[in-house]
Structures are given as C-alpha cells and as structure tokens.
Amino acid sequence: MKRLLVSICLLALCVGVVAQENGRGRIRDFGIEPGIFKPGEYNAITDVPGVKVGQVTLIEGEDVRTGVTAIVPHEGNVFRKKCPAAVYVGNGFGKLAGVTQIRELGNIETPIVLTNTLSVAQGIEGVLNYSLNVKGNENVRSVNAVVGETNDGQLNDIRGRHVTADHVVKAILSAKSGPVEEGCVGAGTGTVCFGWKGGIGTSSRVLPKDLGGYTVGVLVQTNYGGILEIDGAPVGRRLGQYSFKKSVENPDYQLNPDGSCMMVVFTDAPLDARNLERMAKRAMLGLAKTGGIASNGSGDYVIAVSVAPENLIDESTDKYYPTLLHNDAMSPLFEATIEACAEALWNSLFMATDMTGRGGLTVEALPIPSVLEVLNKK
C-alpha cells in the first residue's frame, strides 16, 4: 500500500502539481487529467472572459453551515447588457427562481446566485437590492432574479434562514476573476454528495483554434447521490458507499440517493438560447459520468450563458443582430461542457474537507488516498 501511494504522489509530481498541505487538492493535483481538451489558465469558470465569482461562507456556532455563491457574467450593467441564456432541467425537484423568464425570453439580466433551499427568497431580495442600485437602473421596475439552491439541511440549521439579502449583495460585490475557492465554501458550505462532503467545484476547457478556440467554464454546487465514479473507476462501489446498497448487499446501511445539483455553464462562443439549451443538456452527461442519477428527490438544474461581447442584448436598440455559430460547430462545445462539468463535480469532492454541523453530525470528506488506490487499479 505504501509503495502504491508513493508511486501515485510521484506521478503527481511528474506532471508538475502537488496536493495541498492538508492532503486535499483538485483532481489534477493528483495526476488525473479527465477528458481530451485542455483547461484554461485557472481551470475555472472565470477562464471565460469577464466572468467573476464571489462567495460568502457562513460557519457560525455548532449549527450554521451555509452561504452564498454569485456568478457575475460581465463587468458592465447586466440588466442593460443582457446575456443569451437557457435552462435545462434534469430533474425538477428544486426551486430555481427566474427560470420561466429565461425560457421565454432567452436571456438573463442579473448575476446568478446559489444558496440553500430556504434562502431563495433572501437570494432574490439580495439580487433585487443589487440590481436596482446599479447606475443606469434608476427607472427599472421589473428584475428577473436568477437564484438556484440545494438543501444543506443535514449539516446546516436551514430552518434558521441565516442567509440575508446583505450576504447576497456582498457575494456579488466581492466577485472577482482568477482562481475560485472550492469545497466547503459559499453555497457549498453545508452540502453532501454521494455521502461524502460536497461543495463548490469548477473547471474549464479551451477548444483548439481549429475548433474555434472558445472557452467553456462550469461552476457546480454538489448535493446529490448515486454511485460515485471518477474518471471511469467505480469508486463508490469499491469503497462501499453508494445508493441502494441496503438492497444489494448490506441490510443495515442505506445511502439516500436524493439531493440536488446546480450546474452553471458559461462560454464566450457566440450562441443563442437554442444552442445554449443544447449545451446545458450535455452538462447532465457530465453529471452521469460522476455516477449521479438525477433521483426522484433531486433538483438538477443547468443554466447556460453566452458572454460573447457581440451578442450582448441592448434592448434600447430597435433590432438585434447576433452572430451565431452554425449547428455543425456545436459538437466540440458539447464535449467541452461534458468534460468541464464532470471535472467541476469531482473537484467539489476532492477539495471539500470534513465538516461537523447541526446536531454534532460529521460528514467526512472523500478519502483521497483510497480513491487513488481504486483509480490505480481500474
């Protein structure tokens, strides 16, 4: 066993990456490089030009384990320069605010906010407070706030509704480009995934120049179940932690397959809502690559957005003249979406740490040494 773990660590060093001091790290820090396309500079949603992420993490006392994650599409006034967007619902057991207007009009006009299930109202209030106070919006009387959620009630005192509108505004105003903090932060502070600690994860892909050179970035909030697979290896089954185990082999143990997963996909490719919805559907294939099953009690939503500067929507003009890729150019973007989504989901697990929360419950982090052993044997 020791020789195996040493060889794995040497492999990570050979590819020029080293895990963090606490033994955690992103999946690539351990020499695992999923997919065929290369990630961007930060391997994050912020590799898409202009996209920023801000987070507020609430860890208070023994029972508060929650937070807010905000994705800001571009540096301008998002209400005045709307972005083409689409939503795909993998399973609709959730509370995604703003979805009907996105589907009707094919755009978003606010930052996207993620939080916990019972704080969606505070998320909406925060987005409204922010949007109505942006210069140029003095006469605005209708704002479609986009707020997604997962239920962090296992570790968090969710009924206490500790997230406030001010926390949401703070997350938006603190948004920045560059590296994105992952794991037990922001909206992922109290989430659980495959029975291990879930959280926030992100990844990106940059297409080769002959395929357009476009960037696809994904950010996820993981709180779902199923049978964990990592880069094709049956990790959940090998480690003995997976949904339906009680019925298969152990009558004393059962892992609930329910939960939720929010997936946010951004790209600088010039796309309209129709092809963005097609991209969003492929994010669900990324979820499937991790062993997620979109169970009956799971809210699995994908929001896909294009920030191509030439296609931002200025409704003060009489006409809109977007530049759009042909359908035949979509397949590389589909592959990039699948790869980035799966890696973002895995990063959320690899970067999360043990968390003790409501009622003294402790949810352990994914045991990386054991996972690497499984991957080495696949």
C-alpha positions in Angstrom: 0.0 0.0 0.0 2.8 2.5 0.9 4.6 1.8 -2.4 1.3 2.4 -4.2 0.6 5.7 -2.6 4.3 6.8 -3.1 4.0 6.0 -6.8 0.8 8.0 -7.1 2.4 11.0 -5.4 5.4 10.7 -7.7 3.0 10.7 -10.6 1.5 14.0 -9.4 5.0 15.5 -9.1 5.9 14.4 -12.6 3.0 16.3 -14.1 4.1 19.4 -12.1 1.4 19.5 -9.5 1.4 19.0 -5.8 -1.6 18.5 -3.4 -2.3 21.0 -0.6 -0.7 20.6 2.8 -3.9 19.1 4.3 -3.8 16.3 1.7 -6.7 17.8 -0.3 -6.4 19.1 -3.8 -8.1 19.4 -7.1 -8.3 16.2 -9.2 -5.4 17.3 -11.4 -3.2 17.8 -8.4 -3.0 14.1 -8.2 -2.1 13.5 -11.8 -5.6 12.7 -13.0 -6.5 14.6 -16.3 -10.0 13.8 -17.4 -11.0 14.4 -21.0 -9.1 15.4 -24.1 -9.4 19.2 -24.1 -7.1 21.3 -22.1 -8.4 23.6 -19.2 -7.9 27.3 -19.1 -5.4 29.2 -17.0 -7.3 28.8 -13.8 -9.3 25.7 -14.8 -12.3 27.6 -13.6 -15.5 29.3 -14.8 -13.5 32.6 -14.6 -11.4 31.5 -17.6 -14.4 32.7 -19.6 -13.5 36.4 -20.3 -15.3 38.8 -18.0 -16.9 36.2 -15.7 -16.3 36.7 -12.0 -17.3 34.7 -8.8 -17.9 36.0 -5.3 -18.7 33.9 -2.2 -19.8 34.4 1.4 -19.3 31.5 3.7 -21.3 31.3 7.0 -19.8 29.0 9.6 -21.2 30.1 13.0 -21.5 28.1 16.3 -22.4 24.5 16.0 -25.3 24.6 13.6 -24.8 27.2 10.9 -23.1 25.8 7.8 -24.3 27.6 4.7 -23.5 30.5 2.4 -23.9 32.2 -1.0 -22.1 31.9 -4.3 -22.6 34.5 -7.0 -21.5 34.4 -10.7 -21.3 37.7 -12.4 -21.5 37.4 -16.2 -19.5 40.6 -17.2 -18.2 43.8 -15.9 -20.9 46.0 -17.3 -24.6 46.6 -16.3 -26.0 43.1 -16.8 -29.6 44.4 -16.9 -28.7 46.8 -19.7 -26.5 44.3 -21.5 -28.3 41.1 -21.1 -26.7 37.7 -21.9 -28.2 35.0 -24.1 -29.1 32.1 -21.8 -31.0 28.9 -21.4 -32.1 26.4 -18.7 -32.3 22.6 -18.8 -34.0 20.7 -16.0 -32.5 17.2 -15.5 -34.9 16.6 -12.6 -37.2 19.3 -11.3 -37.4 18.7 -7.5 -36.0 22.1 -6.7 -36.6 25.9 -6.5 -34.8 27.7 -9.3 -36.1 31.3 -9.4 -36.3 33.1 -12.7 -36.5 30.0 -14.9 -39.7 30.9 -16.7 -38.5 34.3 -18.0 -35.2 32.8 -19.1 -37.1 30.2 -21.1 -39.5 32.8 -22.5 -37.0 35.5 -23.5 -33.8 33.5 -23.8 -31.6 35.7 -21.7 -30.5 36.7 -18.1 -30.4 40.2 -16.8 -28.8 39.6 -13.3 -25.9 37.8 -11.7 -26.7 34.2 -10.9 -26.9 33.4 -7.2 -26.7 30.0 -5.5 -27.6 29.3 -1.9 -29.7 26.9 0.3 -33.3 25.9 -0.3 -35.0 28.0 2.3 -32.9 31.1 1.5 -34.0 31.5 -2.1 -36.3 34.4 -1.0 -33.3 36.2 0.5 -31.3 35.4 -2.6 -34.0 37.2 -4.7 -34.1 40.1 -2.4 -30.3 40.5 -2.5 -30.2 40.3 -6.3 -33.0 42.9 -6.4 -31.2 45.2 -4.0 -28.0 45.0 -6.0 -29.7 45.4 -9.4 -31.9 48.3 -8.5 -28.9 50.2 -7.2 -26.6 49.8 -10.2 -26.1 53.1 -12.0 -28.3 53.3 -15.0 -31.1 51.3 -13.5 -32.9 54.2 -11.7 -36.1 53.7 -13.6 -36.1 49.9 -13.6 -39.4 48.4 -12.2 -39.0 44.7 -13.0 -36.0 42.5 -12.5 -35.8 38.7 -13.1 -33.5 37.5 -10.3 -31.9 34.1 -11.0 -31.4 32.1 -7.8 -30.7 28.4 -7.5 -30.4 26.2 -4.5 -29.6 22.8 -2.9 -30.7 21.6 0.5 -27.9 21.8 3.1 -30.2 20.8 6.0 -28.1 17.8 7.1 -25.3 20.0 8.3 -27.0 23.4 8.5 -29.7 24.8 10.6 -31.6 25.5 7.4 -34.9 26.5 9.2 -33.0 29.3 10.8 -32.6 31.0 7.4 -29.3 32.6 8.3 -28.5 33.9 4.8 -29.6 37.5 4.4 -30.0 39.8 1.4 -26.9 41.7 2.6 -24.9 38.4 2.3 -26.1 38.1 -1.3 -25.1 41.7 -2.1 -21.7 41.1 -0.5 -21.1 38.0 -2.6 -21.9 39.9 -5.8 -19.8 42.9 -4.9 -16.9 40.7 -3.9 -16.9 38.8 -7.2 -13.5 38.6 -8.9 -11.7 36.9 -11.7 -8.9 34.4 -11.3 -8.8 31.3 -9.1 -12.1 30.2 -7.5 -12.2 28.8 -4.0 -13.8 25.3 -3.9 -15.1 22.8 -1.5 -16.7 23.9 1.8 -17.3 27.5 0.8 -20.2 29.7 -0.3 -23.3 27.8 -1.3 -21.4 24.5 -0.8 -20.5 25.0 2.8 -23.1 22.5 4.1 -23.8 20.2 1.2 -23.3 16.5 1.0 -22.5 14.5 -2.2 -22.5 10.6 -2.5 -22.5 10.5 1.3 -19.2 12.5 1.5 -18.8 16.2 1.9 -19.8 18.0 -1.2 -19.4 21.7 -2.1 -18.5 24.2 -4.8 -16.4 23.0 -7.7 -15.3 24.5 -11.0 -13.4 23.6 -14.2 -12.9 24.9 -17.8 -12.0 23.8 -21.2 -10.4 25.7 -24.1 -11.1 24.4 -27.6 -8.2 24.2 -30.1 -8.0 27.0 -32.5 -9.2 24.9 -35.4 -12.4 24.2 -33.4 -13.0 27.9 -32.7 -10.7 28.5 -29.7 -13.7 29.1 -27.5 -13.7 28.7 -23.7 -16.3 26.7 -21.7 -16.4 27.2 -17.9 -18.5 25.4 -15.4 -19.3 26.0 -11.7 -21.3 23.5 -9.6 -22.9 23.2 -6.2 -23.0 19.5 -5.4 -25.5 17.9 -3.0 -26.6 14.7 -4.9 -26.4 10.9 -4.7 -25.9 7.8 -6.8 -22.9 5.5 -7.3 -19.7 7.6 -7.5 -17.5 7.1 -10.5 -14.3 9.0 -11.0 -12.6 9.0 -14.4 -14.3 5.7 -15.3 -13.4 4.0 -12.0 -16.2 2.5 -9.8 -15.1 4.4 -6.6 -18.4 4.4 -4.7 -18.8 0.7 -5.1 -15.2 -0.2 -4.3 -15.3 2.0 -1.2 -18.6 0.5 -0.1 -20.6 3.8 -0.1 -23.3 4.1 -2.7 -27.1 4.4 -3.0 -29.3 1.3 -2.8 -26.5 -0.6 -1.0 -29.0 -1.8 1.6 -31.0 -3.7 -1.0 -27.9 -5.0 -2.8 -25.6 -6.3 0.0 -26.0 -4.8 3.5 -29.4 -4.7 5.2 -28.1 -2.3 7.9 -26.9 0.5 5.6 -28.7 2.8 3.2 -27.4 6.0 1.4 -30.2 8.3 0.3 -29.9 8.9 -3.4 -31.8 12.2 -3.2 -30.3 15.7 -3.1 -29.7 18.3 -5.8 -27.0 19.7 -8.1 -26.8 23.2 -9.6 -24.6 23.4 -12.7 -23.8 26.8 -14.3 -22.1 26.8 -17.7 -20.6 29.9 -19.3 -19.0 30.3 -22.7 -17.6 33.0 -24.9 -18.9 31.2 -28.0 -21.5 33.2 -29.9 -24.7 31.2 -29.2 -28.3 31.9 -28.9 -30.7 30.4 -26.3 -31.5 27.4 -28.5 -27.9 26.1 -28.8 -27.2 27.1 -25.2 -30.0 24.8 -24.1 -28.4 22.0 -26.2 -25.1 22.7 -24.3 -27.0 22.7 -21.0 -28.3 19.2 -21.8 -24.8 17.9 -22.1 -23.9 19.1 -18.6 -26.2 16.3 -17.4 -24.0 13.9 -19.3 -21.2 15.2 -17.1 -23.3 14.5 -14.0 -23.8 11.0 -15.3 -20.1 10.5 -15.7 -19.7 11.0 -12.0 -22.4 8.4 -11.2 -25.2 10.9 -10.5 -28.6 9.6 -11.3 -30.9 12.6 -11.0 -33.1 10.8 -8.5 -36.7 11.5 -7.8 -36.0 13.8 -5.0 -33.2 15.7 -6.7 -33.2 19.2 -8.2 -30.7 19.0 -11.0 -30.6 22.2 -13.0 -28.3 23.6 -15.6 -28.1 27.3 -16.5 -26.1 28.0 -19.7 -25.0 31.5 -20.7 -23.0 33.1 -23.5 -21.0 36.2 -22.8 -19.8 36.7 -26.4 -19.5 40.6 -26.5 -21.0 40.8 -30.0 -24.2 39.1 -28.7 -24.9 41.0 -25.5 -28.5 42.3 -25.8 -29.1 46.0 -25.7 -32.8 46.5 -25.6 -32.6 50.2 -26.2 -31.9 49.5 -29.8 -34.7 48.7 -32.3 -33.1 45.5 -33.7 -30.7 42.8 -32.6 -28.1 41.4 -34.9 -26.4 38.5 -33.2 -23.5 36.5 -34.7 -24.2 32.8 -34.3 -22.3 29.6 -34.8 -23.7 27.0 -37.1 -25.2 23.9 -35.6 -22.3 21.9 -37.1 -19.9 23.8 -34.8 -21.6 22.7 -31.6 -20.2 19.2 -31.1 -16.8 20.4 -29.7 -18.6 22.7 -27.3 -20.8 19.7 -26.2 -17.6 17.7 -25.4 -16.0 20.6 -23.6 -19.2 21.0 -21.5 -19.3 17.4 -20.5 -15.6 17.3 -19.6 -15.7 20.6 -17.6 -18.9 19.7 -15.8 -17.6 16.3 -14.7 -14.3 17.7 -13.5 -16.0 20.5 -11.6 -18.2 17.9 -9.8 -15.1 15.9 -8.9 -13.2 19.0 -7.8 -16.0 19.8 -5.4 -15.5 16.4 -3.7 -11.7 16.5 -3.8 -11.5 20.0 -2.3 -14.1 19.5 0.4 -12.9 18.7 4.0 -14.6 17.0 6.9 -17.4 19.1 8.3 -19.2 18.9 11.6 -22.5 20.8 11.8 -26.1 20.7 13.0 -26.6 18.4 16.0 -23.0 17.4 16.0 -23.2 15.4 12.8 -19.9 15.0 11.0 -19.7 14.3 7.3 -16.3 13.1 6.2 -14.5 14.2 3.1 -13.9 11.9 0.2 -10.9 9.7 1.3 -8.4 10.7 -1.4 -5.7 8.0 -0.7 -8.4 5.3 -1.0 -9.8 6.9 -4.2 -6.3 7.0 -5.8 -5.8 3.3 -5.0 -9.1 2.5 -6.8 -8.1 4.7 -9.8 -4.7 3.0 -9.9 -6.4 -0.4 -10.2 -9.1 0.4 -12.7 
